[in-house]
């Protein structure tokens, strides 16, 4: 199921990483069509994020929205579930051990 278009390949891949970290299977389509821009209309060249299971749509949209806006000012730090390191809210991966932050953590 097509979820959305990404403004560019880098953001599209970031969204894939965010969703895969949360256990949501997805694919990024049109990775290489930017080179055809001009021969193919621009709106058909943009990277597209597709979900494997449409039941993940609501959660995927919430996660992408949160990733797009970052943490609110004054958001609390979080603790790595693997090594116990305390990290500031803007970090999504533990600098100490490389464990990804659980998307449901505060």
N, C-alpha and C positions, 0 to 999 in steps of 0.2 A: 504494500500500500504506500503510495507517495504521500509523505508527510509535508514536505515543504522544499522550496528552493533556497539554496544558500547564496549569499551575495558574492562569495568567491570560494575557491578551493580550500584555502587555509581555514576559513571559518567552518566550512562544511566538514572538513576532517576533524576539527575540534569538536563539533557536535557529535560526530560518530564516536569519538573517544569518550565523551561525557556519557552517552547512552550505553556504550559497551561496558563502561565501568559500573554502571547501574544494572547490568545484566540484561539490557534490552538489545536484541539482535536487530541490526540494521545494515544498510548498504548505502554507499555513496555512488550515485550514477552520474554520468556525463563528466567524468574526471578530465577527459582529454579533448572535449569539444571546443574549448576556448580557442584552439588553433584554427578552427573552422569559422570563427566569427567573421562575418561579412558574406561568406558563402551560405551560411545558415543564419536565420534571424537570431538576434541577441537573446531573446527570451527563451529560445530552445537550447542555448549553449550553457546556461547556468547549471552548476552542480545541483543535484537533487538528492534529498535524503529520503530513503525508503525504509519502511519498517517491515520486518519479516512477519510479525503478528500484529494485526490491526488492533487487537485488544490492548496493546501497549501505548496507543495514541495519547491518551490523557496524561499519563505519567511522562511520556517523552516530551510533550509540549511544556509541561511544568519544569522539567529538568533543563530544557533548552532556554526557557525564559530566565531561569535562575542563573544559568551559565552566562547568558548574554548581559545580565545586569550586574553580576558580581555581588559580593556581600554588602549589606547596608552598612552605612557608617556606624561604628560602635558595635559591630557584631562580635559576639564572644569568640574566643579562641576555641580550638577543638583538640582532643587528645587522640593520638594514633592508637588504634585498637591492637596493633601488632607490638610496638615497642614502648608505648606510653608517652612518647614525646609530645609536648604541648606546642601547637602551631597556631599562628595567626589565621584569622578567618579567610583571608584571600588565598591561602595555599590549599591546593586540592590533592597534593601528594606529600607524604612525609619526607622531609629532607634527610632524616636520619636513616630510614630503612627502605624508602621507596614505596611504601604501601599507600594505595589510593584511599582517599577519604571516602567513607560511606556516605552516599548522597542523602541519607536520612539523618546524618549527624548534624548537630547545630553549628 
